[in-house]
């Protein structure tokens, strides 16, 4: 399960539509759809119901959504902490 797949999943879940999620993520729809399909394949279950006006989370998707949001938040916190530590360890400019 990659960070990119989780970001794609959260965007589609929040937007309810692959096209809008693709715009939000600044990618095209085909790779976004492949990310969702790869995640569903890895988990062995569909996460969305494909409906005429977009995508609706299934109970399996609902179960993953809060975890995915927490994981992505922790990744951001970790990256910010490392950047701050790197800035603190640099000597001041001469």
Secondary structure, DSSP 8 states (H G I E B T S, - for coil): --HHHHHHHHHHHHHSSHHHHHHHHTS-HHHHHHHHHHHHHHHTS--EEEETTEEEE-HHHHHHHHHHHHHHHHHHHHHHHHHHHHHHHS----
